[in-house]
């Protein structure tokens, strides 16, 4: 009888942890960098008003998603991408608002190495 109750308690704890974990990623804002170019990105950095995200190396045809803190100052998103051929692309796109839940920003590097942002 005690083992059955202990098992139920443990099962509910596991379910609660899974729900909280997935809920965190649901409400946390994120930025996804999609590299549709034919060149690998050796360095990729996105600067938010109150923090920065280093996406690191992104192969051609790949993507990377990072989540960031809800507590941001309002402001633009700035980016810098360095390609394996030495070319660098810098610019601004999108806007961050403090405590914006579930914000999903996609930064797409096209084959021409032009950057397009989709909110």
C-alpha positions, 0 to 999 in steps of 0.5 A, spaced: 500 500 500 505 504 501 509 503 495 503 504 491 502 511 494 509 512 493 509 510 486 503 515 485 507 521 488 513 520 484 509 519 478 505 526 479 512 529 481 515 527 474 509 529 470 509 536 474 517 537 472 515 535 465 510 540 465 514 546 468 520 545 464 516 545 457 512 551 460 518 555 461 520 554 454 513 555 451 513 562 455 520 564 454 522 568 448 527 565 443 531 567 436 532 562 431 538 563 426 537 559 419 542 559 415 540 558 408 546 560 404 551 555 401 557 558 406 558 556 413 557 561 419 563 561 423 561 566 428 554 569 429 552 574 435 545 577 436 545 583 441 539 584 445 538 591 449 540 588 455 544 581 453 547 578 447 546 571 444 552 567 441 550 562 436 557 560 434 558 556 428 552 554 424 553 550 418 550 551 411 543 549 411 542 548 418 539 553 424 540 554 431 535 556 436 537 560 443 532 562 448 533 569 452 531 572 458 524 576 459 527 582 463 529 586 457 529 593 455 525 595 449 529 596 443 532 593 436 535 586 435 542 587 432 546 582 429 553 580 426 554 574 422 561 572 419 562 567 414 567 562 412 569 566 406 571 572 411 565 576 409 561 579 414 554 581 415 551 586 420 545 590 421 538 590 425 532 587 425 526 586 429 524 589 436 524 586 443 519 588 448 520 587 456 516 581 458 514 579 452 511 572 452 512 567 447 516 571 442 519 567 436 524 571 432 527 568 426 533 571 422 534 568 416 540 568 412 538 567 404 543 564 399 545 571 397 547 572 404 542 577 405 538 577 412 531 577 413 527 577 419 520 574 421 517 575 427 
